[in-house]
Amino acid sequence: MTPNAIPPPPLPVFSHRPYWRCYYANTDAVIYVVDSVDRERMHTSKEELHAMLEEDELREAALLVFANKQDMAGAMAPAEVSESLGLSTLKNRQWSIHKTSAVNGEGLTDGLDW
């Protein structure tokens, strides 16, 4: 590409979110994976999480949050992720947050054992 050339537009992002609802029936627990490095999208993640948890089919479901990418510099600690997601506002719901790294497997079994 030449220095003054206009870059091509980004590829469209396909979202699986509209299909999440297909899996809500008979759900005992939700595992929600958050990119702990991406502070800019944490607010969007919070909105999506809370909207999902308001669904009738998920009223009784426990919530496990994986604060992923803990192996990267600048990753938010689980307490900061919890605050950013507003987990303390979840009443009448079991929830837990665990630091994880999908790259090296850190924390995955701890969360699943919860």
N, CA, C and O atoms as a DFTB+ gen file, in Angstrom:
456 C
 N C O
     1  1       0.844      -1.152       0.000
     2  2       0.000       0.000       0.000
     3  2       0.903       1.234       0.000
     4  3       1.884       1.291       0.743
     5  1       0.578       2.193      -0.814
     6  2       1.369       3.420      -0.880
     7  2       1.055       4.292       0.333
     8  3      -0.007       4.152       0.939
     9  1       1.980       5.200       0.692
    10  2       1.804       5.998       1.911
    11  2       0.500       6.793       1.973
    12  3      -0.057       6.950       3.060
    13  1      -0.001       7.295       0.856
    14  2      -1.211       8.121       0.869
    15  2      -2.469       7.360       0.466
    16  3      -3.542       7.950       0.338
    17  1      -2.341       6.081       0.271
    18  2      -3.500       5.293      -0.147
    19  2      -4.500       5.151       0.999
    20  3      -4.125       5.102       2.171
    21  1      -5.741       5.087       0.643
    22  2      -6.802       4.898       1.630
    23  2      -6.891       3.407       1.936
    24  3      -7.010       2.591       1.023
    25  1      -6.833       3.052       3.209
    26  2      -6.898       1.622       3.549
    27  2      -8.281       1.062       3.229
    28  3      -9.268       1.797       3.220
    29  1      -8.347      -0.221       2.972
    30  2      -9.660      -0.819       2.698
    31  2     -10.519      -0.779       3.956
    32  3      -9.996      -0.736       5.069
    33  1     -11.833      -0.793       3.776
    34  2     -12.700      -0.776       4.966
    35  2     -12.524      -2.064       5.751
    36  3     -12.172      -3.098       5.182
    37  1     -12.765      -2.009       7.052
    38  2     -12.633      -3.232       7.858
    39  2     -13.697      -4.246       7.456
    40  3     -14.768      -3.895       6.960
    41  1     -13.371      -5.495       7.684
    42  2     -14.342      -6.544       7.411
    43  2     -15.502      -6.412       8.385
    44  3     -15.304      -6.012       9.532
    45  1     -16.705      -6.742       7.944
    46  2     -17.837      -6.646       8.875
    47  2     -17.661      -7.623      10.031
    48  3     -17.153      -8.729       9.853
    49  1     -18.082      -7.204      11.198
    50  2     -17.984      -8.043      12.385
    51  2     -19.300      -8.800      12.530
    52  3     -20.375      -8.203      12.589
    53  1     -19.194     -10.107      12.584
    54  2     -20.386     -10.937      12.765
    55  2     -20.617     -11.130      14.251
    56  3     -19.714     -11.553      14.974
    57  1     -21.791     -10.830      14.698
    58  2     -22.113     -10.975      16.116
    59  2     -22.958     -12.224      16.339
    60  3     -23.933     -12.476      15.632
    61  1     -22.556     -12.991      17.336
    62  2     -23.323     -14.173      17.719
    63  2     -24.411     -13.832      18.736
    64  3     -25.234     -14.684      19.072
    65  1     -24.420     -12.612      19.218
    66  2     -25.354     -12.236      20.280
    67  2     -26.816     -12.531      19.953
    68  3     -27.539     -13.002      20.831
    69  1     -27.286     -12.274      18.721
    70  2     -28.696     -12.583      18.444
    71  2     -29.039     -14.061      18.628
    72  3     -30.206     -14.403      18.820
    73  1     -28.051     -14.928      18.571
    74  2     -28.295     -16.362      18.688
    75  2     -28.196     -16.873      20.124
    76  3     -28.573     -18.013      20.396
    77  1     -27.697     -16.053      21.043
    78  2     -27.569     -16.479      22.433
    79  2     -28.900     -16.981      22.974
    80  3     -28.954     -17.988      23.680
    81  1     -29.966     -16.274      22.640
    82  2     -31.300     -16.581      23.155
    83  2     -31.704     -18.031      22.875
    84  3     -32.476     -18.616      23.635
    85  1     -31.192     -18.604      21.806
    86  2     -31.515     -19.996      21.449
    87  2     -31.062     -20.979      22.527
    88  3     -31.562     -22.103      22.579
    89  1     -30.136     -20.583      23.376
    90  2     -29.548     -21.483      24.372
    91  2     -30.010     -21.203      25.803
    92  3     -29.518     -21.840      26.734
    93  1     -30.927     -20.283      26.000
    94  2     -31.331     -19.884      27.344
    95  2     -32.167     -20.932      28.075
    96  3     -32.017     -21.094      29.286
    97  1     -33.027     -21.633      27.379
    98  2     -33.928     -22.585      28.032
    99  2     -33.128     -23.648      28.786
   100  3     -32.153     -24.193      28.268
   101  1     -33.557     -23.932      30.012
   102  2     -32.943     -24.971      30.856
   103  2     -31.478     -24.707      31.194
   104  3     -30.728     -25.649      31.450
   105  1     -31.065     -23.455      31.198
   106  2     -29.687     -23.094      31.528
   107  2     -29.524     -22.998      33.040
   108  3     -30.271     -22.288      33.714
   109  1     -28.537     -23.721      33.565
   110  2     -28.247     -23.681      34.999
   111  2     -27.193     -22.640      35.346
   112  3     -27.194     -22.088      36.446
   113  1     -26.294     -22.373      34.404
   114  2     -25.210     -21.417      34.650
   115  2     -24.779     -20.777      33.342
   116  3     -24.849     -21.383      32.273
   117  1     -24.334     -19.539      33.457
   118  2     -23.797     -18.796      32.321
   119  2     -22.318     -18.576      32.586
   120  3     -21.933     -18.132      33.667
   121  1     -21.494     -18.887      31.598
   122  2     -20.064     -18.570      31.671
   123  2     -19.838     -17.398      30.736
   124  3     -20.036     -17.510      29.526
   125  1     -19.422     -16.266      31.304
   126  2     -19.249     -15.027      30.558
   127  2     -17.764     -14.685      30.557
   128  3     -17.170     -14.488      31.617
   129  1     -17.167     -14.614      29.381
   130  2     -15.733     -14.356      29.248
   131  2     -15.533     -12.901      28.850
   132  3     -16.115     -12.421      27.877
   133  1     -14.703     -12.209      29.620
   134  2     -14.449     -10.786      29.400
   135  2     -12.975     -10.572      29.088
   136  3     -12.108     -11.169      29.728
   137  1     -12.691      -9.731      28.117
   138  2     -11.327      -9.330      27.787
   139  2     -10.891      -8.292      28.825
   140  3     -11.325      -7.142      28.770
   141  1     -10.053      -8.687      29.753
   142  2      -9.641      -7.808      30.855
   143  2      -8.736      -6.668      30.423
   144  3      -8.475      -5.754      31.205
   145  1      -8.259      -6.711      29.198
   146  2      -7.382      -5.656      28.693
   147  2      -8.194      -4.558      28.000
   148  3      -7.763      -3.406      27.964
   149  1      -9.341      -4.896      27.459
   150  2     -10.135      -3.974      26.643
   151  2     -11.060      -3.115      27.503
   152  3     -12.253      -3.393      27.625
   153  1     -10.495      -2.080      28.087
   154  2     -11.255      -1.188      28.960
   155  2     -12.329      -0.418      28.198
   156  3     -13.385      -0.113      28.752
   157  1     -12.067      -0.104      26.935
   158  2     -12.995       0.703      26.142
   159  2     -14.329      -0.001      25.910
   160  3     -15.363       0.657      25.795
   161  1     -14.317      -1.316      25.842
   162  2     -15.552      -2.048      25.561
   163  2     -16.203      -2.634      26.812
   164  3     -17.205      -3.342      26.715
   165  1     -15.649      -2.348      27.966
   166  2     -16.190      -2.914      29.201
   167  2     -17.622      -2.434      29.457
   168  3     -18.454      -3.202      29.940
   169  1     -17.910      -1.183      29.141
   170  2     -19.269      -0.671      29.344
   171  2     -20.267      -1.430      28.465
   172  3     -21.355      -1.784      28.919
   173  1     -19.896      -1.677      27.216
   174  2     -20.754      -2.448      26.311
   175  2     -20.942      -3.861      26.840
   176  3     -22.041      -4.412      26.791
   177  1     -19.868      -4.439      27.342
   178  2     -19.942      -5.783      27.902
   179  2     -20.895      -5.815      29.098
   180  3     -21.672      -6.757      29.255
   181  1     -20.831      -4.794      29.928
   182  2     -21.735      -4.695      31.080
   183  2     -23.188      -4.636      30.621
   184  3     -24.041      -5.342      31.158
   185  1     -23.469      -3.796      29.630
   186  2     -24.834      -3.670      29.120
   187  2     -25.341      -4.995      28.568
   188  3     -26.475      -5.390      28.842
   189  1     -24.509      -5.683      27.791
   190  2     -24.898      -6.969      27.209
   191  2     -25.155      -8.003      28.303
   192  3     -26.134      -8.747      28.244
   193  1     -24.278      -8.048      29.294
   194  2     -24.423      -9.011      30.380
   195  2     -25.727      -8.789      31.139
   196  3     -26.490      -9.730      31.355
   197  1     -25.980      -7.557      31.539
   198  2     -27.176      -7.277      32.327
   199  2     -28.454      -7.496      31.517
   200  3     -29.453      -7.976      32.053
   201  1     -28.426      -7.151      30.239
   202  2     -29.591      -7.404      29.380
   203  2     -29.859      -8.903      29.280
   204  3     -31.008      -9.339      29.341
   205  1     -28.805      -9.681      29.128
   206  2     -28.949     -11.128      29.030
   207  2     -29.519     -11.695      30.329
   208  3     -30.421     -12.533      30.298
   209  1     -29.004     -11.248      31.454
   210  2     -29.430     -11.795      32.741
   211  2     -30.860     -11.407      33.111
   212  3     -31.444     -12.006      34.014
   213  1     -31.426     -10.423      32.434
   214  2     -32.815     -10.032      32.677
   215  2     -33.811     -10.957      31.984
   216  3     -35.011     -10.881      32.252
   217  1     -33.337     -11.817      31.107
   218  2     -34.223     -12.749      30.406
   219  2     -34.838     -13.731      31.405
   220  3     -34.152     -14.219      32.303
   221  1     -36.118     -14.016      31.248
   222  2     -36.828     -14.914      32.166
   223  2     -36.165     -16.277      32.280
   224  3     -36.076     -16.833      33.375
   225  1     -35.700     -16.820      31.162
   226  2     -35.111     -18.161      31.167
   227  2     -33.819     -18.232      31.976
   228  3     -33.403     -19.318      32.378
   229  1     -33.183     -17.094      32.216
   230  2     -31.911     -17.070      32.946
   231  2     -32.063     -16.563      34.380
   232  3     -31.070     -16.342      35.072
   233  1     -33.285     -16.383      34.813
   234  2     -33.556     -15.822      36.144
   235  2     -32.876     -16.611      37.261
   236  3     -32.410     -16.020      38.235
   237  1     -32.816     -17.925      37.135
   238  2     -32.251     -18.794      38.179
   239  2     -30.798     -19.183      37.906
   240  3     -30.173     -19.833      38.744
   241  1     -30.259     -18.806      36.773
   242  2     -28.921     -19.264      36.370
   243  2     -27.822     -18.591      37.186
   244  3     -27.855     -17.385      37.428
   245  1     -26.855     -19.395      37.601
   246  2     -25.653     -18.860      38.247
   247  2     -24.791     -18.197      37.172
   248  3     -24.939     -18.484      35.984
   249  1     -23.898     -17.316      37.593
   250  2     -23.032     -16.602      36.657
   251  2     -21.577     -16.804      37.042
   252  3     -21.172     -16.520      38.169
   253  1     -20.804     -17.295      36.098
   254  2     -19.355     -17.416      36.245
   255  2     -18.721     -16.471      35.239
   256  3     -18.942     -16.603      34.035
   257  1     -17.934     -15.519      35.725
   258  2     -17.238     -14.578      34.846
   259  2     -15.768     -14.946      34.817
   260  3     -15.125     -15.069      35.860
   261  1     -15.246     -15.119      33.628
   262  2     -13.815     -15.313      33.438
   263  2     -13.216     -13.977      33.020
   264  3     -13.507     -13.478      31.933
   265  1     -12.382     -13.397      33.876
   266  2     -11.635     -12.182      33.546
   267  2     -10.398     -12.642      32.785
   268  3      -9.353     -12.905      33.379
   269  1     -10.527     -12.736      31.475
   270  2      -9.516     -13.353      30.622
   271  2      -8.372     -12.390      30.279
   272  3      -8.457     -11.184      30.509
   273  1      -7.332     -12.948      29.738
   274  2      -6.115     -12.249      29.287
   275  2      -5.299     -11.697      30.453
   276  3      -4.655     -10.655      30.327
   277  1      -5.325     -12.389      31.573
   278  2      -4.559     -11.964      32.735
   279  2      -3.058     -12.089      32.505
   280  3      -2.265     -11.566      33.288
   281  1      -2.666     -12.772      31.445
   282  2      -1.252     -12.910      31.107
   283  2      -0.715     -11.676      30.389
   284  3       0.489     -11.591      30.144
   285  1      -1.569     -10.725      30.050
   286  2      -1.156      -9.545      29.290
   287  2      -0.962      -8.334      30.204
   288  3      -1.655      -8.167      31.208
   289  1       0.002      -7.499      29.821
   290  2       0.246      -6.256      30.558
   291  2      -0.993      -5.366      30.479
   292  3      -1.635      -5.274      29.433
   293  1      -1.315      -4.728      31.569
   294  2      -2.442      -3.803      31.599
   295  2      -3.788      -4.451      31.844
   296  3      -4.817      -3.777      31.802
   297  1      -3.797      -5.748      32.097
   298  2      -5.071      -6.426      32.365
   299  2      -5.659      -5.938      33.682
   300  3      -4.941      -5.774      34.669
   301  1      -6.958      -5.710      33.691
   302  2      -7.641      -5.320      34.919
   303  2      -7.710      -6.518      35.858
   304  3      -7.920      -7.648      35.418
   305  1      -7.537      -6.271      37.126
   306  2      -7.684      -7.322      38.135
   307  2      -9.156      -7.732      38.197
   308  3     -10.030      -6.949      37.824
   309  1      -9.436      -8.947      38.662
   310  2     -10.832      -9.382      38.756
   311  2     -11.726      -8.414      39.534
   312  3     -12.885      -8.225      39.165
   313  1     -11.218      -7.801      40.594
   314  2     -12.027      -6.848      41.367
   315  2     -12.426      -5.647      40.510
   316  3     -13.547      -5.150      40.618
   317  1     -11.513      -5.184      39.663
   318  2     -11.819      -4.052      38.790
   319  2     -12.808      -4.459      37.704
   320  3     -13.706      -3.690      37.359
   321  1     -12.647      -5.658      37.167
   322  2     -13.596      -6.158      36.170
   323  2     -14.978      -6.287      36.811
   324  3     -15.983      -5.905      36.212
   325  1     -15.021      -6.822      38.019
   326  2     -16.284      -6.982      38.739
   327  2     -16.986      -5.640      38.914
   328  3     -18.191      -5.522      38.688
   329  1     -16.225      -4.639      39.314
   330  2     -16.810      -3.307      39.487
   331  2     -17.277      -2.737      38.155
   332  3     -18.357      -2.153      38.077
   333  1     -16.468      -2.903      37.101
   334  2     -16.831      -2.388      35.779
   335  2     -18.099      -3.037      35.242
   336  3     -18.883      -2.397      34.541
   337  1     -18.299      -4.308      35.572
   338  2     -19.488      -5.029      35.103
   339  2     -20.686      -4.865      36.037
   340  3     -21.788      -5.316      35.723
   341  1     -20.475      -4.227      37.171
   342  2     -21.567      -4.031      38.119
   343  2     -22.059      -5.326      38.736
   344  3     -23.255      -5.483      38.982
   345  1     -21.146      -6.256      38.991
   346  2     -21.558      -7.555      39.523
   347  2     -22.162      -7.448      40.920
   348  3     -23.017      -8.254      41.287
   349  1     -21.728      -6.467      41.695
   350  2     -22.264      -6.329      43.057
   351  2     -23.738      -5.935      43.052
   352  3     -24.417      -6.066      44.071
   353  1     -24.234      -5.458      41.924
   354  2     -25.651      -5.080      41.834
   355  2     -26.549      -6.272      41.528
   356  3     -27.774      -6.148      41.548
   357  1     -25.953      -7.417      41.247
   358  2     -26.741      -8.609      40.935
   359  2     -27.285      -9.199      42.228
   360  3     -26.540      -9.795      43.006
   361  1     -28.543      -9.038      42.450
   362  2     -29.192      -9.543      43.663
   363  2     -29.894     -10.856      43.340
   364  3     -30.365     -11.063      42.222
   365  1     -29.957     -11.735      44.328
   366  2     -30.634     -13.027      44.187
   367  2     -30.040     -13.885      43.075
   368  3     -30.759     -14.605      42.382
   369  1     -28.736     -13.803      42.915
   370  2     -28.057     -14.612      41.907
   371  2     -26.686     -15.000      42.439
   372  3     -25.944     -14.159      42.946
   373  1     -26.358     -16.281      42.319
   374  2     -24.999     -16.721      42.636
   375  2     -24.087     -16.286      41.502
   376  3     -24.407     -16.476      40.329
   377  1     -22.949     -15.701      41.859
   378  2     -21.980     -15.356      40.825
   379  2     -20.577     -15.442      41.404
   380  3     -20.368     -15.355      42.614
   381  1     -19.633     -15.615      40.502
   382  2     -18.225     -15.669      40.884
   383  2     -17.402     -15.167      39.710
   384  3     -17.790     -15.322      38.552
   385  1     -16.261     -14.564      40.020
   386  2     -15.359     -14.089      38.970
   387  2     -13.984     -14.699      39.219
   388  3     -13.523     -14.778      40.358
   389  1     -13.340     -15.125      38.144
   390  2     -12.028     -15.764      38.239
   391  2     -11.107     -15.192      37.172
   392  3     -11.513     -14.987      36.028
   393  1      -9.861     -14.937      37.561
   394  2      -8.882     -14.479      36.581
   395  2      -8.436     -15.682      35.760
   396  3      -8.195     -16.764      36.295
   397  1      -8.330     -15.469      34.448
   398  2      -7.960     -16.564      33.553
   399  2      -7.038     -16.079      32.447
   400  3      -6.915     -14.886      32.167
   401  1      -6.407     -17.052      31.841
   402  2      -5.643     -16.839      30.612
   403  2      -5.939     -18.026      29.715
   404  3      -5.515     -19.147      29.998
   405  1      -6.654     -17.787      28.649
   406  2      -6.962     -18.869      27.715
   407  2      -5.694     -19.371      27.031
   408  3      -5.644     -20.515      26.578
   409  1      -4.675     -18.525      26.956
   410  2      -3.421     -18.905      26.294
   411  2      -2.693     -19.988      27.085
   412  3      -2.232     -20.975      26.512
   413  1      -2.590     -19.803      28.406
   414  2      -1.843     -20.787      29.204
   415  2      -2.733     -21.631      30.125
   416  3      -2.231     -22.482      30.860
   417  1      -4.037     -21.402      30.088
   418  2      -4.971     -22.212      30.866
   419  2      -5.126     -21.809      32.321
   420  3      -5.885     -22.439      33.057
   421  1      -4.422     -20.774      32.748
   422  2      -4.483     -20.329      34.144
   423  2      -5.916     -19.993      34.551
   424  3      -6.608     -19.250      33.856
   425  1      -6.348     -20.536      35.664
   426  2      -7.630     -20.182      36.253
   427  2      -8.854     -20.867      35.672
   428  3      -9.940     -20.755      36.241
   429  1      -8.717     -21.562      34.573
   430  2      -9.894     -22.169      33.951
   431  2     -10.517     -23.241      34.839
   432  3     -11.735     -23.269      35.018
   433  1      -9.692     -24.120      35.394
   434  2     -10.253     -25.183      36.238
   435  2     -10.788     -24.621      37.551
   436  3     -11.776     -25.128      38.083
   437  1     -10.142     -23.574      38.081
   438  2     -10.649     -22.950      39.309
   439  2     -12.076     -22.455      39.103
   440  3     -12.950     -22.673      39.943
   441  1     -12.294     -21.798      37.992
   442  2     -13.632     -21.297      37.697
   443  2     -14.634     -22.412      37.505
   444  3     -15.743     -22.350      38.036
   445  1     -14.263     -23.418      36.762
   446  2     -15.189     -24.516      36.494
   447  2     -15.462     -25.348      37.737
   448  3     -16.528     -25.953      37.853
   449  1     -14.507     -25.388      38.674
   450  2     -14.719     -26.101      39.932
   451  2     -15.663     -25.350      40.862
   452  3     -16.258     -25.946      41.760
   453  1     -15.802     -24.051      40.653
   454  2     -16.669     -23.245      41.491
   455  2     -18.066     -23.790      41.377
   456  3     -18.986     -23.265      42.004
